[in-house]
Structure formats: C-alpha cells, structure tokens
Amino acid sequence: MLQEFKDHIATKLSFLEGSKLLIACSGGLDSVVLTKLCHLLKLQFGLAHCNFGLRGEESDEDEQFVIHLANEFKSPIYRTSFDTENYAQKHQQSIQMAARELRYSWFKELEITHQYDYIFTAHHADDNLETFLINLSRGTGIEGLMGIPEVNDTFVRPLLPFTRDALLEFAKKNKLQWREDSSNKSTKYLRNKLRIDVIPDLKSITPQFLQNFNTTLSYIKQSNEFIKSQTSYLKKELFETVDNETIQVSINRLNTYENPKASLYFLLKEYNFTAWGDIEHMLTAQSGKQIFSGTHRLVKDREYLLIRPVTERRTDRTYSIREEERMLMIPSGTLKFKEVEGILDIDLKTIYVDKEKLKYPLIVRKWKEGDYFYPLGMRGKKKLSKFFKDEKLSLLAKERIWLLCSGDDIVWIINYRADNRFKIIPQTKQVLKITIS
C-alpha cells in the first residue's frame, strides 16, 4: 500500500510536494495509518486532535494515545476540548453535525495560526460509499452523489482510493496500534447502521463492489462536468441582465430546449432554490407568481422569469422635503432642487415645474393601486397601473418606482414622466429644476 499511496500522491496530488501538512488524527485506524504513511514518505506534518468529551475516560485515553503517537513521529501536536453537547443544544444541531462544525473550524484556525498549507483527513473509500448512500437516502442532487471531494479548498483526503480492508492490512503488517471508538458499534446513527448492517451485504453480493462504486463515481463526476458546461452555455443563451441586479429568462426560448424543467433546475440551483416542484409550475403560472430562496427571489412576469437578490424592502417608507431644502437621498438616488431662470436640458432624470403650484413639504413615496396622474403632454388623467403596462414595466421594475408628490397630487414618476398640472407656462414666475442622480 505504501507504494500505491506514494504513486497516488505523485500523480494526483503532486501539488503537495514540499507542503507543510496538518493531519486530523483521532487515534483510530484510519488516521493512524495516514500518519504512518506520511511519516514513511518523510512528509512534514503536525497532528491535530479534538476531544469532544462524549465518551468520558475513553475520550481522554484517545487524546493521550495521539500525544504518544506525535512523540513517536517527532511531530508537533495540537489539542483542544469541546463541550459538544452544549454546543449542539445551543445551535439546535445533531451531535454529529456539531462535532463536525467544531473540528473543521478549529482546523482552519490552526492552519492560519501555524501556517500549514493543507489539512489531511483520513476519509477512505468505505467512507465515500457511506456518504453516497446517506445522500441517496435524503434525495440529494447529483452533487451529493459524487461522494466526498478529494480536494476541497485546503482540505485533502489522500486515502479516498483505498478501502478500509487495505488500511487494516497495512496496519497489521506494520504492527500499528490504534484506538477503537466504542460509539461506532451503535446503530442509532445512520452512518453506523450502513457500515454495520448494509454495506457488508453489498460487498458479499459483489466482491468488487467498492471498485465498481469508485468507477461509477468517476462517471458521475464526468457527467457533472458536462452538465456544468451545458448550464454555462444555457446561461449565455437565456440570461439577460436587465438592470444591475435582475436577470431575465425568456420562457418561450427556454421551452425550445429539450426538457426545459431540467434545464431550469440547473440554471437556478446556484441561487439556493429548493422548492423545485413549485418552480416547475412557474413555467405555466400566472404573472405575478413568486418564489423565494434564502438569497434570491424568482418572479413570473408575463413571458419571463425574473431572478433578483432578496433585499430588505420597506414599501411603506415615505420621505418629506421642506421648501428650504435642496437635496434628498432616497433608495433610487439623490434628488436635487434648484431654482433656475428657465428650461435648459430635459431628460428622464430632470423635470422643470412651476414652484408656486407646489405644496410643501413635498412627499416622496412608493406608488399604490389607484394612483393616477396627468401625463405631461397629454390630456386627461391616467392610472399608474395602466401607464406601467404601456411602458411594459416588469413587476420588479414597478416595485422600484418612487413618486414625488405635492399633497395628494403626483408631480413626477421619478425617472419616467412628469405631471402636466405642474408644467411651466408663460405666466410662471418661479422655475424649479428637479433632478435625480
């Protein structure tokens, strides 16, 4: 096994050459074998041991064993203890999840403090199979079926190609000693139940089961790379950025591709959506239908799906500005007020009004159903909902509309259209220029 391990490091993990390594060592068979292999290859490493305080004296004896192991190999030793049960209760986690979170966080602290390049963990092929079966039982996506990554950031798992039987054989040949965790015999944890009751039966049915499993994993990983490539292509074809934060997806164009529902899954996965049954129905849902993830919002808007980050919104917020004030900051920009001699430049970000027609304080607010105004250059009034429809504004765009009002009357749909009632006429004595920037 030593030669195979050496060859694996040289061919698949060559970036480790000359690196300073930190080995997560529990004192069990897997981490003891990993430590011995690294010692035989004369790699530079230190050992890190966590005492989770879950098995009383047994946990303390594990810690003492790792200390002796570090002394044997003349390597640095780092130890810490956790009140795992209290942490799990405080964060409403399982004991296993709490222990995982605690140890990985501590490993990263050691890496930074003591300037280690990589952190080794002793996960092997059997662990990979257990993880695959656990994720399969939970209905995970393709990423969960790829098993444990061999390299993830600075965490490296160099034993993944090797079975537990191979590790056990190496340990016996080299007369290694290790600690047995008594909790591993309990089948109340799913991982242990799979290890004790399920996987031995699978191996007995097919002697080459683990080897075949590793081959299947490589196929799944290749398939995932192909899917990533296709998803990247689809994004270039279908994603259109309509403002700084909103992505627009044409449903009609999406439906021209084979299996649009599957395409939608891969397109939206990175935005943390999980309600895939509801998302599938978005393709045929009525306009205005919305779905939220922890980070993003998906909106059906006529023939489009709109993706936008979730931000805190206060639609009932209003701002007021007194006559003597010359500037007001609102979420969409900065309003500036200046008295001028006459009309100069006119654009969507600038209006000119008859100041004497204004009632102070002016109010800036969001629009609401039933609002209407008198569009500049037109006769009669128009509901804002009809104006927005004519302007083909999306649901998200309408939510970002702000109004400048004088009393109950709209002076300006900011960035869009001024109201005819406040326009400059020949009798106007005071011209007020209002801009948004």
Salt bridges, closest charged atoms under 4 A:
ASP30 OD2 - HIS124 NE2 3.21
GLU58 OE2 - ARG55 NH1 2.43
GLU61 OE1 - ARG179 NH2 3.10
ASP62 OD2 - ARG55 NH2 2.50
ASP62 OD1 - ARG179 NE 2.62
GLU63 OE2 - ARG79 NH1 3.09
GLU111 OE1 - LYS108 NZ 2.99
ASP126 OD1 - HIS124 ND1 3.84
ASP126 OD2 - LYS203 NZ 2.56
ASP127 OD2 - HIS124 NE2 3.35
GLU130 OE1 - ARG191 NH1 3.19
GLU130 OE2 - ARG195 NE 2.88
GLU143 OE2 - LYS269 NZ 2.62
GLU150 OE2 - HIS8 NE2 2.53
ASP153 OD2 - LYS108 NZ 3.09
GLU169 OE2 - LYS173 NZ 3.43
ASP181 OD1 - ARG55 NE 3.13
ASP197 OD2 - LYS193 NZ 3.29
GLU225 OE2 - LYS228 NZ 3.84
GLU237 OE1 - ARG253 NH2 3.79
ASP243 OD1 - ARG308 NH1 3.59
ASP243 OD2 - ARG400 NH2 2.56
GLU245 OE1 - ARG308 NH2 2.82
GLU270 OE2 - LYS235 NZ 1.82
ASP301 OD2 - ARG302 NH2 3.59
GLU323 OE2 - LYS355 NZ 3.52
GLU324 OE2 - ARG322 NE 2.81
GLU325 OE2 - ARG322 NH2 3.87
GLU339 OE2 - ARG326 NH2 3.91
GLU339 OE2 - LYS355 NZ 2.52
ASP345 OD1 - LYS433 NZ 3.74
ASP371 OD2 - ARG365 NH1 2.97
ASP371 OD1 - LYS368 NZ 3.65
ASP390 OD2 - LYS382 NZ 2.60
ASP390 OD1 - LYS386 NZ 3.01
GLU399 OE2 - ARG297 NH2 2.54
ASP409 OD1 - ARG421 NH1 3.22
ASP419 OD2 - ARG421 NH2 2.86
